Amino acid sequence: MKLLWRKLFSVLLLLFVLGFSNSQDEKGILIVKINGFESSIGKARILIFKSEMEEFYPMSSEKAFKRITVPIFERKVLYKFKDIPYGDYAVSVHHDEDNNGEVNTNWLGIPNEGFGASNDAKGNFGPPTFEDAKITLSSTQKIIVINMVN
C-alpha cells in the first residue's frame, strides 16, 4: 500500500512540476504599431516595463525590461518584440527628434518632443501611470497601437 501511495504521489508531483514549468515558460510576440509621429526625422525610442518595475515607468529607461531605438518611416513604426514572457507590461515611446537619447522639455518640464504610451494613456500633470498603460500578454501574439502626442 505504501508503494502505491509513493507512486501516486510521484506521478502527481511530476504532473504538477511539468504543468508549472510550462506555464512559466510561455512566451509570445508583442507587436507595437506606432502612428502619428510629427515627422520621420530622428528615431523612436521604445521602452517596455514589467509589472515588477512599475514604479520606474516611464521615466527610468535603464530599468526597462526591453528598450530599442528604431528608425521612423513615413511617420510610423512597426516593431515586433519576440520571446516576451506572458505577463503585464506598459510600453512608452519617445520621438527622439535630435537623436540625443533624452526627452527634451521646455522650461516647465513639459516634453517638446513627441511621446506615447500603451492604451494611449495620458498623464495628469506628468507622465501616465503604469496602471493606465498596462497591457497583458497572454497569447502567442498581441498587437498594440500607440498614437503619438506631439
C-alpha positions, 0 to 999 in steps of 0.5 A: 500500500505504501508503494502505491501511495509513493507512486501516486504521489510521484506521478502527481508531483511530476504532473504538477512540476511539468504543468508549472514549468510550462506555464512559466515558460510561455512566451509570445510576440508583442507587436507595437504599431506606432502612428502619428509621429510629427515627422520621420526625422530622428528615431523612436525610442521604445521602452517596455516595463514589467509589472515588477518595475512599475514604479520606474515607468516611464521615466527610468529607461535603464530599468526597462525590461526591453528598450530599442531605438528604431528608425521612423518611416513615413511617420510610423513604426512597426516593431515586433518584440519576440520571446516576451514572457506572458505577463503585464507590461506598459510600453512608452515611446519617445520621438527622439527628434535630435537623436540625443537619447533624452526627452527634451522639455521646455522650461516647465518640464513639459516634453517638446518632443513627441511621446506615447504610451500603451492604451494611449494613456495620458498623464495628469500633470506628468507622465501616465501611470503604469496602471493606465498603460498596462497591457497583458500578454497572454497569447502567442501574439498581441498587437498594440497601437500607440498614437503619438502626442506631439 
